[in-house]
């Protein structure tokens, strides 16, 4: 009975503090005990849900503090918000390059590619044309 109560207390703590080590320390439960309890699939599922709920709660708190900082005209908070919520200010990566082929396609390869393109653009009911015998 004591173990079931401890498990429930730990799940409740993980909803407030979604860090296993910290939650275990607050309840004086050894971290290894938590991982032993996770061998039970039901507990593992409940623990995963509790940690996810706790993480969402922390995210909500962080967003709330970020919005407060924006309202207080904190330039870093404004930049962070724009970088992550506005496409114009987000990080962009531009790549450019040239692809050079060392060998040109053979006439047979060109024919296969042209035929594939023709078939792909058709309605799919056409018969492929035969390549002339060389």
N, C-alpha and C positions, 0 to 999 in steps of 0.2 A: 504493500500500500504506500509506503514511504517513497519508493522508487517512482511510482506513477505520479505522485504529487510533485516530486522533484522534476520529472520530465515535463509536466504541465507548467511548472514555474519557469523552467528553462525556455520553453516555447514562448511563454508570455514575455520573458526578458528579451528573447531574440526579436520579437516584434517591436521592441523599444530600442534595442541596441543590436543591429544585425551583424555583429562580429562575434564569432564563436568564442574566442579567447576571453574577450571582455565580459560577455554574458556569463560564461562559466565562472570567471573570477568573482563576479558580483554575487553569485549564489554558492560559492565555495564548492563547486563541482569540478572535478578534474576533467581536463579537455579529453583525455583518453576515454573517460566514461561516456562523454557525448558521442564519440565515434563508435564506441561499443554499442550504445543505444541505437545508432544509425543502422546497425545490422538488421534491425527490425524494419521491413519496408514501410510499414504504416507510420512509424515514428520518423523515418527518413523523409517521407513525403510531407508530413506535418512540419518537420524542421525546415525543409526547403521552402514551403509556403510561408512560414513565419519569417524566415530570413528575407524572402522577397517582399513581404509586407513591410518589414522594418526598413528595407532599402528604399521602398517607395515613400515611406514617411520621411526619411532623411532627405530624399530628393525634393519633396514638397517643402521642407524646412529651408533647404538651400536656395530653392527658387524664390521663396518668400523673402529671404535675406537679400538675394540679388536684386529683387524688385525694390526693396527698401533702399538699397545702396544707389540704384538708378534714380529713385525719387530724391535722394540726397545729393544728386549731381556728381556722383562718383564716376570719374572718367573711365577708370578701368572696368567698372561694372557695365557701363554703357558699351564699351568696346567688346567686352565678352558677349553681351547679349546680341549685339549686331552680328558679330562673327559667327555665332551659332544659330541665329534665327532669321538672318536676312541674306539671301543669295548674293547680293551685290558685295557684301563685306566678308563673305566666307573665304576660306583658303582655297586657292585654285592651283592646279598643277597643269602646266602646258607642256606638251611633248611635241617635238618635231623631229623629223628624220627622213632619210631617204632609203628606200629599199632597192638594192641593186642586185640583179640576177647575174650570175656568172655564165649561165648557159641559156641560150634561147630555147624556146619550146620547139619540139620536133613538129613536123606537119601533122602527125597522128595525134599528138597531145593537143595541138590547137583545135583539131577537128572534134576531139572528145569534149573539150571545154565549150566550144561553140554549140555543140549538140546538147550538152547539159543545160546551158543557158536557154536555148530554144525550148527545150522540154519544160524547164522550170517556169517559163513565161507563158506556156500554152495551158490549155485546160486539162492536160494530162491524158487526153484521148488519142493523141497522135502517135503513130508508130515512128520510131527513130529511123532516120535515113541511114542507109548503109554507106560505109566508106568505100570509095572505089578501090578495086584491087590494083595493086601496083605492079 
